[in-house]
Amino acid sequence: MFDTDEAPATTAESKPATPAAQSTPGAAAPRTRRGSSRRRLFLMLGGAVALGAVAYGAWWALVGSRHVSTDNAYVQASSAQITPLVSAAILRVPVMDTSQVKAGDVLVVLDDSDARLALAQAEAALAQAESRVRGYYANDEALGSQVAARAAEVASARSALERARAEYGRRQALAQSGAVSGEELTSAQTGLRAAEAALAAAQAQVKAAEGSRDVNAALIAGAGGVEANPEVAQARARVEQAKLDLERTVIRAPIDGVIASNTAQVGQRVQVGAPLMAVVPVQSAYVNANFKEVQLRKVRVGQPVELEADLYGASTTYHGKVVGLAGGTGSAFSLIPAQNATGNWIKVVQRVPVRIALDPKELKANPLRVGLSMKATIDVG
């Protein structure tokens, strides 16, 4: 019996603990591990954020605050518009779009028939003017001699008048005494009147000769010779104009570049000023970068610029410098400028074109074309 009674007691004492008692010590460890893992994650995340903030601050202090950039930038060039200076039909067009040309190369050849005829007429008019002016100089000498001859005639007529007046006086004195008949007195009086008329005629001829000489002298006065005469100079100017018009029938390239917008066709009659084509100087291209107004606070002429072209990508970097800022925003010079003084006004950030000159050596190594997109970064530091 003793063994039987002890057995249950031993069994009761050796029973395991309840589930609640068993789980309390074991559950604290996983929760502790999970809490420490979260703390580590938060610490790592906070460290990453802090590191990013420090990196961004360093980048902004060293790079971001010293540079402004935009991808609203495009290649431009001061193209030369080719227009005829004379009206004629096109005979030949030796170039086409995309042709590379040098300054002085022939672009268009016009029919020169009318220009050659005009030149011949101008040269003939020049020869006539020179002959006419030489005649003026020859007439000057002849008119001078004529004036001298008319002056001699006046002197002779005056002498004749004096003789006739004296003769009439003698006849008149003798007629009172009856020594001269009335017929002789009348004849002497008639001779006196004829001498007076002859003198007046001679004097009039002198005045006419002097007038002709004065007119001729005015035609050659101050001319300094046949070549310097105004008539000859005017005729020579017409010859030079005709020669110039003849030369203009051959249209040449004014600059080096690439042909674009070629509309010239053989047989087409062109008018003065009509656009035929354009020569684009790609070797002297520049970039117009449209920066926002808030980016221009520190932009100055002469600052260095780095550029990337979408054509070549980030592997090719161009170097340039700021050469000027436009006088106004792009919208200010648009065909229909914005009227901001309206009731439904909405503020829009404006852009100002900034011209950037490129390095000619880099342009030669990696050519660009007008209108290509660029990314520009200005070092404003």
RAGIGI-V420920 format. One record per helix or strand of 2 or more residues. SS is the DSSP state (H for helix, E for strand). FROM is the first residue (numbers start at 1). TO is the last residue. If there is no record, write none. Layout:
BEGIN
ss = (SS;SS)
from = (FROM;FROM)
to = (TO;TO)
END
This chain:
BEGIN
ss = (H;H;H;E;E;E;E;E;H;H;H;E;E;E;E;H;E;H;E;H;E;H;E;H;E)
from = (2;19;64;67;80;88;100;106;113;182;230;250;257;269;275;282;286;293;304;313;317;331;351;360;373)
to = (13;62;66;76;83;92;101;110;177;220;247;252;260;270;280;284;292;295;309;315;329;333;358;365;379)
END
